[in-house]
């Protein structure tokens, strides 16, 4: 007498399929995290360039204020500004300066009674090569350094 035992066919490869699914899910998570880090690096570099451009514009304002205050406490800067910055089109300048991480042009507009200074700072984003610019305008005021 021959006995035949029937076995149920168990699905094969379910462990492989489950591990493949887990691997795909983990791969998507790691790829998303890497994209987030890359985007964060780009935004950090852009923010740094934005702040640097503002500092460069402030450098132009500082140089122009030094020219305006050539005779401290007075508004007699015209001759000095014309000699050092040039006068064309109703403005003194533009005076261009180059700094370590960018540049600026600055102009002095001789308003009455006090001048207006406009400076634009430029900086380059290292990651993308984009040029960021920030413009600052200041209206100077003739005032005493110490009020009694």
Number of C-alpha atoms within 10 A of each C-alpha: 3 4 5 6 6 6 6 6 6 7 7 8 9 10 10 10 11 11 12 12 12 12 12 12 11 12 12 12 11 12 11 12 12 12 11 12 12 12 12 12 13 16 14 14 16 22 14 15 23 21 16 23 26 21 21 29 28 23 22 26 26 15 14 24 17 13 17 26 15 16 12 14 13 14 18 13 17 15 11 14 19 14 10 13 20 15 18 10 7 10 19 22 20 17 17 14 16 14 12 7 14 20 22 27 21 28 23 28 18 16 13 8 10 15 20 21 24 21 28 24 29 25 28 21 20 13 12 10 10 12 15 19 21 19 17 15 16 14 12 17 13 14 11 10 8 5 5 4
